[in-house]
Amino acid sequence: MKQMYRRGLALLLAVCMFGLIGCGGGEKDGAEARVDEGSGENTAGEGADAGKENENGNENEGSGNADLKDLAGKPWEQVLSEMPSDLRGTTITVYNWNPITEYPGAAAVLKDFTQQTGIEVEWKAENFDTYLSKLTSLVASGQSPDVVRLRSPLVENLLNLQPVSAAEYDFTDGVWDPWIMEQYSVDGQCYGLNLSNTNLASPAMLLYNRSLIDKYDLDDPYVLWKRGQWTYDKFVEIMRDYVAESGKDFACSYFDYSEITQMFGVPGPITFDGKEYVSLLGDSDFISATQKVADLKNTDHLLGVWKADEFEAGELLFWCGTAVYARRQNAYFQTLKEAGSLYAVPFPKVEGQEKEYELFSEVEAYGIPEGAGNPRAVPYFLRYFLDRNNYDMDAFFSSSQGLEVYDYCMGIENRLWTTLFDEQVNFYGSITEDDFSKQLDEATGAQVSSVLDSTGPLIDQRVKHYNEQLAVMRE
């Protein structure tokens, strides 16, 4: 259906811009830097408070979350007063695949941290493709950093870590995100942390080119979301209208099936049941969701593979991404940002489905590697570095609309993390597409069941591999 809500649109929306920090974008190969050299901050752009009320003057039903700035536990002043005095004058080494400059305002945050705690921060940025292998080498050679950024709770990412209890700190304080701690726990031991109010998380968000909405007179997803009418059926309808009007091959670019199946509560072909990894290939919800994606791709021709360049060039309407793409400081989509055309919405709700789901393809957390020289400083560093109250949030995201959508996504109760439909050689490096994903990429919904039957042994191999790593971790 064409745009039905054009009236009053100027009252709802102002120019919004989005940025991107790619997982591997802008890394320094083995770079090291003291964070007190420069602020790393960017000047805020022209982002607007897009649509705080709908056309009827009512508060938005879709984004009425509690203020995520509040933390339930101890305030920083109390945490600082309880910090052991012998930590002053020490150094904490942070291991990350992004340089500090890719976090708007973070260098100034860490400078403030050092001034308040007396703990110096050394930031080591490793190339994304060699991130885990380099960490393994550092641990083996006795050069372990003190805190490591993590991207997934898959056990292969935890093998070089020790439980966060090594910090000798009480993490039952309500500031720590309980869902993150649960996902990063094995046999009752937690290996990863984040704050409950952090601006450094990666919930899935659906980006779109706002100028194409106007060009083809389409319903605006953001307006629909503000009205509580942003649904899966509307998403499909808008994609159909776009393809019909534009003549393009497809409407939405995606990286992995899980970005779309998340709406149905399906994170991927494998799950961790709390004790071991298990296959979901026989699960009816998994089969149904995968069939829907297959038809959207190969029957209806509305979905296509990952094409960031084409999206920026105005060839695609939608692009699946995460909240990191809404951060201001970034090298992607500069054309759309400068034109004020890059918007975002949460992934749509499914009609008739009781729950709304939020996918975390990147489950951002921080752990303590084996051999860390200063583990007791880690909770104080994380408590300050991850607290959004220490950042200028108007400058951190590219627009207030981006912050609004981020807050909504972070407030969704039902969270998922993906094990991906593609085989992972190394989560922080190259991903190998095996016959399982290749055959699904070419299948229609009617062919999905036979593809799952024929390629099931590949998923069984992955499950076996993950459980073997789990056994190593438990030794």
C-alpha positions in Angstrom: 0.0 0.0 0.0 1.3 3.5 -0.8 1.9 6.0 1.8 -1.3 6.7 3.9 0.2 9.0 6.5 1.7 11.8 4.5 -0.4 14.4 6.3 1.3 15.9 9.3 4.6 14.1 8.6 6.5 17.3 9.1 5.3 17.5 12.6 6.6 14.0 13.3 9.9 13.8 11.6 13.0 16.0 11.2 16.3 15.1 9.6 18.0 12.1 11.2 21.4 10.7 10.4 23.1 7.5 11.2 26.6 6.2 11.2 28.4 2.9 11.3 31.1 1.2 13.2 31.7 -2.0 11.2 33.0 -5.0 13.1 36.3 -4.7 11.3 36.1 -1.1 10.0 39.0 1.2 10.9 41.0 -1.3 13.0 44.7 -0.7 13.6 46.7 -3.8 13.0 48.3 -4.4 16.4 48.1 -0.7 17.3 48.6 0.5 20.8 47.8 3.9 22.2 47.5 5.8 25.4 43.9 7.1 25.6 44.8 10.4 27.2 46.1 11.7 23.8 43.2 13.7 22.4 39.5 13.4 23.1 38.3 11.4 20.1 35.1 13.4 20.2 33.0 14.5 17.2 30.8 17.5 17.0 27.1 16.7 17.0 25.3 16.9 13.8 21.8 18.0 12.9 19.9 15.0 14.3 16.4 15.9 15.4 13.9 14.7 18.0 11.9 12.8 15.5 8.3 12.3 16.3 7.9 12.3 20.1 4.2 12.3 19.6 2.0 10.8 16.9 -0.4 12.7 14.8 -3.1 12.4 17.4 -0.9 14.0 20.0 -0.5 10.7 22.0 2.7 9.4 23.4 4.3 6.8 21.2 3.1 3.3 22.3 6.0 1.7 20.6 8.9 3.3 22.4 7.6 4.0 25.9 10.5 2.3 27.7 11.8 3.3 31.1 14.7 5.7 31.1 17.7 3.5 30.5 20.1 6.1 31.9 19.2 5.0 35.4 21.2 2.3 37.1 19.7 0.2 39.9 22.8 -0.5 41.8 25.6 1.5 43.5 26.3 5.0 42.1 29.8 5.5 40.7 30.8 7.7 43.7 30.2 4.8 46.1 32.0 2.4 43.8 35.0 4.7 43.6 35.1 5.2 47.4 35.2 1.4 47.8 38.0 0.8 45.3 41.1 -0.7 46.9 43.8 2.0 47.3 46.5 -0.2 45.9 45.0 -0.1 42.4 46.0 3.6 42.1 49.1 3.9 40.1 48.5 0.6 38.2 47.7 0.2 34.5 44.9 -1.8 32.8 45.4 -3.1 29.3 42.3 -3.2 27.1 42.1 -5.5 24.1 39.7 -4.6 21.3 39.3 -4.8 17.5 38.3 -1.1 17.3 40.6 1.8 18.1 39.4 4.1 20.8 38.6 6.8 18.2 35.7 4.8 16.9 33.8 5.3 20.2 32.7 8.9 20.1 33.8 10.6 23.3 35.4 7.5 24.8 38.9 8.8 24.9 37.7 11.7 27.1 35.8 9.2 29.3 38.9 7.1 29.9 41.0 10.2 30.6 38.4 11.1 33.3 38.6 7.5 34.6 42.3 7.8 35.0 42.0 11.2 36.8 39.5 9.8 39.2 41.0 6.4 39.9 44.7 6.8 39.3 44.5 3.8 36.9 46.2 4.3 33.6 44.5 2.7 30.5 46.5 1.2 27.6 44.3 0.4 24.6 45.4 -2.3 22.2 43.5 -2.6 18.9 44.0 -5.9 17.0 42.9 -6.6 13.4 39.5 -8.1 13.4 40.4 -11.1 11.3 43.2 -12.2 13.7 41.6 -11.1 16.9 41.1 -14.4 18.6 44.3 -16.1 17.3 46.4 -13.1 18.5 44.7 -13.3 21.9 45.6 -17.0 22.1 49.2 -16.1 21.3 49.3 -13.3 23.9 47.9 -15.6 26.6 50.3 -18.4 25.7 53.3 -16.0 25.8 52.5 -14.5 29.2 51.5 -11.1 27.7 47.8 -11.3 28.4 45.8 -8.1 28.4 43.6 -7.4 31.4 40.2 -7.0 29.8 39.0 -8.3 26.4 36.0 -7.3 24.3 33.8 -10.2 23.4 31.3 -10.6 20.5 29.6 -13.9 21.2 28.9 -16.4 24.0 30.0 -19.3 21.7 32.4 -21.3 23.8 35.2 -20.9 21.3 35.3 -17.3 22.4 35.7 -18.2 26.0 38.6 -20.6 25.9 41.2 -18.0 26.8 39.2 -16.5 29.6 38.9 -17.0 33.3 35.7 -16.4 35.3 35.0 -12.8 36.2 35.2 -13.9 39.8 39.0 -13.4 39.3 38.3 -9.7 39.8 37.4 -10.3 43.5 34.3 -8.0 43.0 30.6 -8.3 43.9 28.8 -8.4 40.5 25.4 -8.9 42.2 25.1 -5.2 42.2 22.1 -4.3 40.0 24.1 -2.2 37.5 25.3 -5.4 35.6 23.1 -6.7 32.8 21.7 -10.1 34.1 20.9 -11.4 30.6 24.5 -10.8 29.4 25.9 -12.6 32.5 23.5 -15.5 32.0 24.5 -15.9 28.3 28.2 -15.8 29.2 27.9 -18.4 32.0 29.0 -22.0 31.8 28.4 -24.4 34.7 27.6 -21.5 37.0 30.7 -19.5 36.2 30.3 -16.1 34.4 32.9 -15.1 31.7 31.4 -11.9 30.3 29.9 -8.6 31.5 28.2 -5.4 30.4 26.1 -2.7 32.1 22.4 -2.7 32.0 22.2 1.0 30.8 25.2 0.9 28.4 25.4 2.7 25.1 27.9 0.0 24.0 25.6 -2.8 22.9 24.5 -4.1 19.5 20.8 -4.8 19.3 19.5 -5.5 15.8 18.0 -2.5 13.9 16.5 -2.3 10.5 18.0 0.6 8.5 16.3 2.2 5.5 16.8 5.0 3.0 14.2 7.6 3.8 14.6 9.4 0.5 13.3 6.3 -1.3 10.2 6.4 0.8 9.4 9.9 -0.7 10.6 9.0 -4.2 8.2 6.1 -4.5 5.5 7.4 -2.2 5.7 4.4 0.2 4.5 4.0 3.8 7.2 5.2 6.1 8.3 2.5 8.6 9.2 5.0 11.3 5.8 6.6 11.2 4.1 3.2 11.3 6.3 2.2 14.3 5.4 5.4 16.1 1.7 4.5 15.6 2.1 0.9 16.7 1.4 -0.3 13.2 4.9 -1.5 12.2 4.3 -5.2 11.5 5.9 -8.0 9.6 3.1 -7.9 7.0 3.6 -4.1 6.5 7.4 -4.8 6.1 6.7 -7.3 3.3 4.1 -5.0 1.7 6.5 -2.1 1.6 9.2 -4.3 0.1 6.7 -5.4 -2.6 5.7 -1.9 -3.4 9.3 -0.8 -3.6 10.3 -3.6 -6.0 7.2 -2.9 -8.2 7.8 0.8 -8.3 11.6 0.8 -8.6 12.2 -2.2 -10.9 15.1 -3.3 -8.7 16.0 -6.9 -8.1 15.1 -6.9 -4.4 14.4 -4.5 -1.6 16.3 -5.6 1.5 19.9 -6.6 2.0 20.8 -9.1 4.8 23.8 -10.9 6.0 22.4 -14.0 7.6 18.9 -15.7 7.8 18.9 -15.1 11.6 18.5 -11.4 11.0 15.0 -12.1 9.6 14.0 -15.2 11.5 14.7 -13.3 14.8 11.2 -11.8 14.4 9.8 -15.3 14.9 12.0 -16.1 17.9 14.5 -18.2 15.9 18.2 -17.3 16.4 19.8 -19.9 14.2 20.2 -23.6 13.6 21.9 -24.3 16.9 21.2 -23.3 20.5 22.8 -23.8 23.9 20.4 -25.4 26.3 22.4 -24.5 29.4 24.4 -27.7 29.4 25.4 -28.4 25.8 24.8 -27.2 22.2 21.9 -28.8 20.3 20.6 -28.8 16.8 17.3 -27.0 16.0 16.8 -28.5 12.6 13.8 -30.6 13.8 12.2 -27.6 15.6 8.9 -26.6 14.0 9.4 -22.9 14.7 12.9 -23.1 13.1 11.5 -24.8 10.0 8.6 -22.4 9.6 10.7 -19.3 10.0 13.4 -20.5 7.6 10.7 -21.3 5.0 9.4 -17.7 5.3 12.8 -16.3 4.7 13.4 -18.7 1.8 10.2 -17.5 0.1 11.0 -13.9 0.7 14.3 -14.4 -1.1 13.7 -16.9 -3.8 9.9 -16.9 -4.5 9.0 -13.2 -3.9 12.5 -11.9 -4.6 12.3 -9.2 -1.9 15.5 -10.2 0.0 19.0 -10.3 -1.3 22.5 -10.8 -0.1 24.6 -8.3 1.8 25.2 -5.3 -0.4 26.3 -2.2 1.6 27.6 -0.3 -1.4 24.3 -0.7 -3.3 22.3 0.4 -0.2 24.4 3.6 0.1 24.0 4.2 -3.7 20.2 4.2 -3.4 19.7 0.8 -5.0 18.1 -0.8 -2.0 15.4 0.3 0.5 16.3 -1.7 3.6 19.6 -2.9 5.1 19.8 -5.2 8.1 22.2 -4.1 10.7 22.8 -3.5 14.4 23.0 -0.5 16.7 26.7 0.0 15.9 25.6 1.3 12.6 23.8 4.1 14.4 26.9 5.4 16.0 28.2 8.7 14.7 31.8 8.0 14.1 32.1 5.6 11.2 33.2 5.2 7.6 30.0 3.7 6.1 27.0 5.4 4.4 28.5 8.8 4.5 26.4 9.8 1.5 23.1 8.9 3.2 24.2 10.5 6.4 25.1 13.8 4.8 21.8 13.7 3.0 19.8 13.0 6.2 18.4 9.9 4.5 19.5 7.1 6.8 16.8 6.1 9.2 16.2 3.1 11.5 13.4 1.2 13.1 13.2 -1.9 15.2 12.5 -5.1 13.3 8.7 -5.3 13.0 6.4 -7.3 15.2 4.7 -10.4 13.8 0.9 -10.3 13.7 -0.7 -12.7 16.1 2.5 -13.5 17.9 2.4 -12.8 21.6 6.1 -12.0 22.0 8.4 -9.5 20.4 12.0 -10.5 20.0 15.3 -8.7 19.8 18.4 -10.3 18.2 21.9 -9.7 19.3 24.2 -11.0 16.5 27.0 -9.2 18.4 26.5 -9.9 22.1 28.9 -7.2 23.3 30.6 -8.1 26.6 33.9 -7.9 28.3 35.9 -10.7 29.9 39.2 -11.3 31.8 41.7 -13.5 30.0 43.9 -16.1 31.7 47.1 -14.5 32.9 45.7 -11.0 33.3 48.1 -9.0 35.4 45.5 -6.5 36.8 42.2 -8.3 37.0 41.0 -6.4 40.1 41.0 -3.1 38.2 38.6 -4.6 35.5 35.2 -4.0 37.3 36.1 -0.3 38.0 37.2 0.2 34.4 34.0 -1.4 33.0 31.8 0.4 35.5 33.0 3.8 34.2 33.7 3.0 30.6 30.3 1.4 29.9 28.1 3.8 31.7 26.2 6.0 29.2 25.9 8.7 31.8 29.6 9.5 31.1 29.0 10.1 27.3 27.3 12.9 25.4 24.5 10.7 24.0 23.6 13.4 21.5 27.0 13.1 20.0 27.4 9.3 20.4 24.6 8.4 18.0 24.2 10.2 14.7 20.7 11.4 15.7 18.2 11.5 18.4 16.0 9.1 16.4 18.9 6.6 16.5 19.1 6.9 20.2 15.3 6.5 20.5 15.3 3.3 18.5 18.3 2.0 20.3 16.6 2.5 23.7 13.5 0.7 22.5 15.5 -2.3 21.2 17.4 -2.5 24.4 14.2 -2.5 26.3 12.7 -5.5 24.5 12.4 -8.3 27.1 12.8 -11.3 24.8 16.4 -11.3 23.6 18.2 -13.8 21.3 21.7 -14.3 20.2 22.5 -16.0 17.0 24.7 -19.0 16.1 24.4 -18.0 12.5 23.3 -20.1 9.4 26.9 -19.9 8.0 29.7 -22.1 9.3 32.1 -20.2 11.5 35.8 -20.9 11.2 36.4 -18.1 13.7 33.8 -15.7 14.9 36.2 -12.8 14.7 37.5 -13.7 11.2 36.4 -15.2 8.0 33.1 -17.1 7.8 33.0 -20.1 5.4 29.8 -20.7 3.6 29.3 -24.4 3.5 26.6 -26.5 1.7 24.1 -25.9 4.4 23.9 -22.1 3.8 24.5 -22.4 0.1 21.6 -24.7 -0.4 19.3 -22.6 1.8 20.3 -19.5 -0.2 19.0 -21.1 -3.3 15.9 -22.8 -1.8 12.2 -21.7 -1.9 10.1 -22.3 1.2 8.8 -25.6 -0.3 12.3 -26.9 -0.7 13.5 -26.0 2.8 12.6 -29.3 4.5 14.5 -31.4 1.9 17.5 -29.1 2.3 17.5 -29.5 6.0 17.3 -33.3 5.6 20.2 -33.4 3.2 22.5 -31.0 5.0 21.6 -31.9 8.6 24.9 -33.8 9.1 26.7 -30.4 8.6 24.8 -28.9 11.5 25.5 -32.1 13.5 29.2 -31.5 12.9 29.0 -28.0 14.2 27.2 -29.1 17.3 29.8 -31.8 17.9 32.6 -29.2 17.4 31.1 -26.7 19.8 30.5 -29.5 22.4 34.1 -30.7 22.1 35.3 -27.1 22.8 32.9 -27.1 25.8 34.5 -30.2 27.1 38.0 -28.6 26.8 36.8 -25.6 28.7 35.4 -27.9 31.5 38.7 -29.8 31.9 
